[in-house]
Amino acid sequence: MTGQVEELDRPAEKSSGDEYVDLTPEYAREIFDALGEEEGSKAADLLGELHFADIADLLGWASSNQRELLVDLIRPDFDPEFLTELDDELREEVIGLLGTDVVAEAITELDSDDVVEVIEDFDEDEQRELLGALSDIERARVEEALSYPEYTAGRIMQRELVAIPDYWSVGQTIDFLRSAKSLPEDFYDIIVVDPRYSPVGIVPLSRVIRTNRPVLIRDVMESDEMRTVVVTEEQENVAHLFRQRDLISAPVVDDSGRLVGVITVDDVVDVIDEEYEEDMMRLAGVGEEDDLSSAIFATTRSRFTWLLVNLGTAIMASVVIGLFEGTIEKLVALAVLMPIVASMGGNAGTQTLTVAVRAIATRELTSTNALRVIRKEVAVCGLNGLAFAVLAGAVTWFWFDDMLLGGVIGVAMIINLLFAGLFGALIPLGLERAGIDPAVSSAVFLTTITDVVGFFAFLGLAAVFLL
């Protein structure tokens, strides 16, 4: 082919209709190289091509020194929304580099829910300093949000909304939307309220546009499909409601049923991402504050606690091994094969545990279907135990030329995998019933059980049948 030139080494491309380039590792490296060569103007030009969310990602990729230089470059002119895209620990560091006076001025351009997200982790004095830049109305809205418990609808709801009475016509509504000066920048649904300012229905904006002007709002609003959220509802429950009902937005009401805000799907996406990340970190025994941008000593401290717990559980498993010390001395092959039984049980249990924790979080696993799920997981692990018992037994027989030893490891593996399936489902269910987040400590308990059962079954069977 002629007349075509392919540029394979370009770090990023911008199509004719795009305002921003995509952040790629190559593009980031070009920015970091410019910083290293003290070419500030080049780095600033490259930064100017990025979307604010990509700038937030770039700050997460940067080292502490690079981050400081990047913040200096973006300080004169940055989109305040990029602050909402930063992880909590990184946001605190970046705000410290920007300076509270710069941030205070920037947050005046954010919606109330975004302001809450930015400042909620600061102490009262710093919050007061940042809030001082807001108007009296905006400051009152944010202070009200901060008065609600963390991780509730009141913290993530947006106070800027569109509410109209049900006796208006579509024409009146459209005229209001065109003339009002204090509307939210983006909204999807119009909330219909009664004289007590309680939601009675909701009208998608698209329906208003398609309906003739004389039609009354009460005739086109959705009342049966509308779902309200109490301001103190946990954000996990809000996310479940949006996922279950495919909602775009939902009115938020106080205890008296009066409209106080609205939650939109973009807020819920952040909640789902946050809850998923939290569960993943807790399953690994890692704190929420532990991320790639955290300081070394802070990360060490956050991981120490669960490593200490793991040390205690490992000692328990070692005690079981110590009970069969004489057996191991007489048959050294047992020491070689022990980790296989424990490892298989741990991995099978982790599979069940992960499925169970996710199902509990999404409300797919409840007391209603718990027995059926437990039976299924035990059956699955039992069948896998049979399959791997044959495989491991055959390998052991071939390896040590001892058919009885192969049979012992096969039976021990079946026993351990059955217990792994049973407790992989029971532990998170038991913790959830006790009011404890099952993602927090399930893995530690499960690992202890599979190690103890695996060692006890293998060494106990060996003591009976091989010696």
DOGUZA-982889 format. One line per field, with one value per residue (C-alpha): residue in three letters; x, y, z. Coordinates in steps of 0.1 Angstrom, whole numbers, always signed. Example, Ala and Ser with C-alpha at 12.3 -4.5 7.8 and 13.67 -1.06 7.14 Angstrom:
2
code	(Ala, Ser)
c1	(+123, +137)
c2	(-45, -11)
c3	(+78, +71)
//
This chain:
467
code	(Met, Thr, Gly, Gln, Val, Glu, Glu, Leu, Asp, Arg, Pro, Ala, Glu, Lys, Ser, Ser, Gly, Asp, Glu, Tyr, Val, Asp, Leu, Thr, Pro, Glu, Tyr, Ala, Arg, Glu, Ile, Phe, Asp, Ala, Leu, Gly, Glu, Glu, Glu, Gly, Ser, Lys, Ala, Ala, Asp, Leu, Leu, Gly, Glu, Leu, His, Phe, Ala, Asp, Ile, Ala, Asp, Leu, Leu, Gly, Trp, Ala, Ser, Ser, Asn, Gln, Arg, Glu, Leu, Leu, Val, Asp, Leu, Ile, Arg, Pro, Asp, Phe, Asp, Pro, Glu, Phe, Leu, Thr, Glu, Leu, Asp, Asp, Glu, Leu, Arg, Glu, Glu, Val, Ile, Gly, Leu, Leu, Gly, Thr, Asp, Val, Val, Ala, Glu, Ala, Ile, Thr, Glu, Leu, Asp, Ser, Asp, Asp, Val, Val, Glu, Val, Ile, Glu, Asp, Phe, Asp, Glu, Asp, Glu, Gln, Arg, Glu, Leu, Leu, Gly, Ala, Leu, Ser, Asp, Ile, Glu, Arg, Ala, Arg, Val, Glu, Glu, Ala, Leu, Ser, Tyr, Pro, Glu, Tyr, Thr, Ala, Gly, Arg, Ile, Met, Gln, Arg, Glu, Leu, Val, Ala, Ile, Pro, Asp, Tyr, Trp, Ser, Val, Gly, Gln, Thr, Ile, Asp, Phe, Leu, Arg, Ser, Ala, Lys, Ser, Leu, Pro, Glu, Asp, Phe, Tyr, Asp, Ile, Ile, Val, Val, Asp, Pro, Arg, Tyr, Ser, Pro, Val, Gly, Ile, Val, Pro, Leu, Ser, Arg, Val, Ile, Arg, Thr, Asn, Arg, Pro, Val, Leu, Ile, Arg, Asp, Val, Met, Glu, Ser, Asp, Glu, Met, Arg, Thr, Val, Val, Val, Thr, Glu, Glu, Gln, Glu, Asn, Val, Ala, His, Leu, Phe, Arg, Gln, Arg, Asp, Leu, Ile, Ser, Ala, Pro, Val, Val, Asp, Asp, Ser, Gly, Arg, Leu, Val, Gly, Val, Ile, Thr, Val, Asp, Asp, Val, Val, Asp, Val, Ile, Asp, Glu, Glu, Tyr, Glu, Glu, Asp, Met, Met, Arg, Leu, Ala, Gly, Val, Gly, Glu, Glu, Asp, Asp, Leu, Ser, Ser, Ala, Ile, Phe, Ala, Thr, Thr, Arg, Ser, Arg, Phe, Thr, Trp, Leu, Leu, Val, Asn, Leu, Gly, Thr, Ala, Ile, Met, Ala, Ser, Val, Val, Ile, Gly, Leu, Phe, Glu, Gly, Thr, Ile, Glu, Lys, Leu, Val, Ala, Leu, Ala, Val, Leu, Met, Pro, Ile, Val, Ala, Ser, Met, Gly, Gly, Asn, Ala, Gly, Thr, Gln, Thr, Leu, Thr, Val, Ala, Val, Arg, Ala, Ile, Ala, Thr, Arg, Glu, Leu, Thr, Ser, Thr, Asn, Ala, Leu, Arg, Val, Ile, Arg, Lys, Glu, Val, Ala, Val, Cys, Gly, Leu, Asn, Gly, Leu, Ala, Phe, Ala, Val, Leu, Ala, Gly, Ala, Val, Thr, Trp, Phe, Trp, Phe, Asp, Asp, Met, Leu, Leu, Gly, Gly, Val, Ile, Gly, Val, Ala, Met, Ile, Ile, Asn, Leu, Leu, Phe, Ala, Gly, Leu, Phe, Gly, Ala, Leu, Ile, Pro, Leu, Gly, Leu, Glu, Arg, Ala, Gly, Ile, Asp, Pro, Ala, Val, Ser, Ser, Ala, Val, Phe, Leu, Thr, Thr, Ile, Thr, Asp, Val, Val, Gly, Phe, Phe, Ala, Phe, Leu, Gly, Leu, Ala, Ala, Val, Phe, Leu, Leu)
c1	(+0, +12, +3, +0, +25, +21, +36, +40, +60, +37, +29, -7, -30, -58, -86, -101, -130, -112, -104, -79, -53, -53, -28, -6, +26, +46, +29, +35, +71, +74, +61, +84, +114, +105, +104, +138, +154, +138, +117, +88, +71, +71, +57, +30, +20, +18, -3, -26, -36, -49, -83, -85, -92, -60, -40, -52, -40, -7, -2, -7, +20, +45, +71, +70, +94, +77, +43, +55, +67, +35, +14, +35, +27, -11, -16, -22, -51, -66, -100, -112, -130, -96, -95, -125, -106, -77, -75, -80, -43, -31, -58, -46, -10, -19, -41, -12, +10, -16, -22, -56, -61, -59, -81, -106, -111, -113, -140, -164, -169, -178, -212, -220, -215, -180, -171, -180, -159, -129, -129, -146, -113, -98, -100, -125, -101, -90, -126, -136, -109, -119, -156, -150, -146, -182, -213, -236, -260, -233, -216, -248, -254, -220, -221, -254, -239, -210, -234, -245, -226, -199, -209, -246, -268, -265, -228, -230, -262, -263, -283, -286, -318, -349, -382, -416, -453, -475, -501, -477, -481, -453, -452, -447, -420, -401, -404, -390, -361, -352, -354, -341, -306, -298, -303, -277, -252, -263, -295, -315, -348, -372, -386, -423, -432, -464, -471, -451, -421, -423, -415, -446, -432, -403, -403, -374, -362, -366, -403, -408, -392, -414, -447, -471, -471, -507, -503, -501, -470, -490, -502, -468, -448, -437, -449, -449, -414, -400, -378, -368, -337, -337, -308, -293, -294, -260, -244, -240, -278, -282, -258, -278, -311, -296, -282, -314, -338, -315, -320, -305, -313, -332, -347, -333, -356, -352, -370, -401, -402, -392, -370, -334, -313, -308, -284, -273, -258, -223, -222, -233, -206, -180, -196, -196, -159, -151, -169, -153, -119, -125, -135, -106, -81, -97, -97, -59, -57, -47, -61, -81, -53, -28, -22, +7, +11, +13, +45, +67, +62, +24, +21, +42, +20, -13, -1, +15, -17, -29, +6, +7, -26, -13, +17, -6, -26, +6, +18, -14, -8, +28, +15, -5, +27, +45, +20, +32, +69, +78, +57, +75, +109, +102, +88, +106, +83, +55, +74, +78, +41, +24, +24, +5, -25, -26, -21, -49, -73, -64, -68, -101, -114, -103, -124, -155, -148, -144, -177, -195, -182, -191, -226, -232, -221, -245, -273, -273, -265, -289, -302, -330, -306, -276, -282, -284, -253, -233, -244, -233, -199, -193, -203, -180, -150, -158, -158, -126, -112, -119, -103, -72, -70, -66, -41, -20, -22, -9, +19, +29, +28, +50, +73, +79, +69, +44, +8, -4, +13, -6, -38, -32, -25, -56, -80, -64, -70, -106, -112, -94, -112, -146, -138, -125, -158, -179, -160, -153, -191, -198, -172, -184, -220, -212, -193, -221, -247, -225, -225, -188, -178, -170, -143, -123, -110, -126, -93, -73, -98, -102, -64, -60, -88, -75, -39, -49, -74, -50, -20, -41, -58, -26, -3, -30, -38, -1, +4, -24, -17, +20, +37)
c2	(+0, +35, +69, +58, +63, +46, +62, +33, +51, +80, +80, +92, +104, +128, +123, +152, +155, +148, +175, +154, +128, +94, +89, +60, +48, +63, +97, +97, +88, +117, +140, +126, +129, +166, +171, +153, +175, +206, +214, +228, +244, +212, +192, +219, +217, +179, +182, +206, +179, +156, +152, +160, +123, +114, +140, +124, +90, +106, +120, +85, +71, +98, +96, +121, +145, +142, +148, +180, +193, +183, +201, +233, +231, +226, +250, +282, +266, +232, +217, +213, +181, +163, +165, +141, +115, +112, +85, +97, +96, +111, +138, +149, +152, +171, +195, +201, +209, +231, +251, +254, +289, +276, +246, +268, +289, +259, +240, +269, +255, +220, +205, +201, +163, +168, +194, +169, +142, +166, +179, +152, +136, +169, +180, +207, +236, +228, +222, +255, +272, +255, +262, +299, +304, +291, +311, +310, +287, +263, +262, +253, +225, +211, +214, +196, +167, +165, +161, +127, +95, +84, +60, +70, +85, +120, +120, +112, +130, +162, +191, +207, +193, +202, +199, +210, +207, +181, +206, +223, +216, +204, +239, +255, +231, +237, +275, +271, +250, +276, +306, +294, +304, +280, +247, +219, +217, +182, +164, +135, +134, +161, +153, +160, +171, +178, +209, +194, +191, +153, +134, +120, +111, +115, +126, +118, +149, +131, +125, +162, +172, +147, +156, +183, +215, +214, +180, +181, +168, +145, +127, +118, +113, +79, +73, +35, +32, +60, +49, +72, +68, +78, +102, +78, +47, +30, +37, -1, -4, +26, +10, -23, -4, +13, -19, -38, -12, +2, +37, +69, +90, +87, +114, +115, +123, +130, +111, +132, +123, +158, +160, +170, +159, +135, +107, +101, +71, +86, +88, +52, +41, +56, +38, +4, +9, +20, -10, -34, -20, -21, -58, -68, -50, -65, -100, -97, -82, -47, -15, +10, +36, +12, +22, +27, +64, +57, +62, +32, +34, +40, +10, -11, -2, -9, -44, -53, -62, -89, -103, -106, -125, -147, -155, -167, -189, -203, -213, -232, -251, -258, -271, -297, -307, -310, -335, -359, -351, -388, -398, -374, -385, -421, -412, -382, -383, -369, -336, -333, -340, -320, -286, -301, -311, -278, -257, -274, -270, -233, -226, -244, -227, -193, -199, -206, -177, -152, -163, -162, -127, -113, -129, -115, -81, -82, -98, -129, -150, -147, -169, -179, -198, -203, -241, -247, -227, -245, -279, -268, -256, -287, -309, -289, -291, -328, -336, -316, -335, -368, -358, -344, -373, -397, -374, -366, -403, -415, -390, -399, -437, -431, -407, -428, -462, -465, -472, -469, -434, -424, -435, -416, -383, -389, -394, -365, -343, -352, -345, -311, -300, -309, -288, -260, -259, -261, -234, -212, -207, -209, -184, -153, -162, -165, -132, -114, -128, -115, -80, -82, -74, -109, -95, -83, -116, -145, -154, -157, -180, -201, -205, -217, -243, -257, -259, -276, -300, -308, -315, -334, -356, -363, -370, -388, -412, -417, -425, -451, -468, -463, -469)
c3	(+0, -8, +5, +41, +70, +103, +134, +158, +184, +192, +229, +225, +198, +197, +171, +152, +176, +209, +234, +254, +247, +265, +293, +284, +301, +272, +275, +313, +308, +284, +311, +338, +314, +309, +347, +351, +324, +340, +310, +329, +299, +280, +309, +314, +277, +280, +312, +294, +270, +297, +312, +349, +358, +339, +358, +391, +378, +368, +403, +416, +393, +403, +430, +458, +441, +408, +424, +440, +406, +389, +416, +410, +373, +377, +406, +384, +364, +373, +372, +408, +400, +397, +436, +437, +416, +440, +466, +501, +512, +479, +481, +515, +503, +471, +490, +513, +483, +467, +499, +516, +502, +466, +474, +493, +462, +439, +458, +453, +418, +430, +438, +474, +474, +458, +484, +512, +496, +494, +529, +550, +562, +575, +611, +621, +619, +584, +574, +588, +568, +536, +541, +547, +510, +503, +502, +533, +515, +502, +535, +553, +528, +533, +571, +571, +551, +574, +603, +590, +597, +573, +546, +546, +519, +536, +528, +492, +482, +461, +474, +440, +425, +405, +423, +411, +423, +407, +395, +370, +334, +311, +296, +330, +338, +306, +310, +346, +334, +308, +331, +365, +373, +401, +384, +388, +359, +351, +361, +347, +366, +379, +413, +419, +454, +474, +495, +524, +500, +501, +469, +452, +418, +394, +357, +334, +316, +283, +289, +297, +263, +244, +260, +249, +269, +283, +299, +337, +354, +376, +345, +332, +365, +378, +413, +415, +401, +422, +451, +479, +502, +538, +546, +572, +549, +545, +512, +505, +506, +483, +458, +460, +453, +422, +409, +415, +401, +374, +387, +373, +404, +436, +460, +495, +524, +561, +589, +583, +546, +534, +504, +513, +483, +454, +447, +411, +394, +391, +429, +432, +408, +431, +461, +443, +434, +470, +485, +461, +468, +505, +505, +483, +507, +538, +523, +521, +556, +543, +556, +535, +539, +523, +487, +463, +473, +511, +530, +538, +576, +573, +550, +573, +603, +585, +575, +608, +627, +604, +600, +638, +638, +610, +631, +659, +636, +621, +655, +660, +629, +640, +673, +654, +635, +668, +680, +652, +655, +661, +631, +608, +621, +611, +577, +562, +531, +553, +557, +519, +512, +541, +523, +494, +515, +534, +502, +483, +512, +516, +479, +477, +508, +494, +462, +483, +506, +478, +462, +496, +506, +472, +474, +509, +497, +467, +489, +467, +498, +528, +555, +531, +507, +530, +535, +497, +490, +518, +504, +469, +480, +501, +471, +447, +471, +477, +440, +435, +465, +448, +415, +431, +456, +426, +410, +441, +452, +419, +418, +454, +446, +416, +435, +467, +453, +482, +473, +509, +513, +481, +496, +528, +510, +488, +518, +537, +507, +504, +541, +539, +508, +524, +554, +532, +513, +546, +565, +534, +534, +571, +583, +563, +571, +608, +609, +590, +614, +643, +627, +616, +581, +566, +544, +575, +590, +572, +554, +586, +602, +571, +566, +602, +598, +565, +579, +611, +595, +566, +589, +615, +588, +569, +599, +618, +590, +585, +621, +620, +587, +579, +613)
//
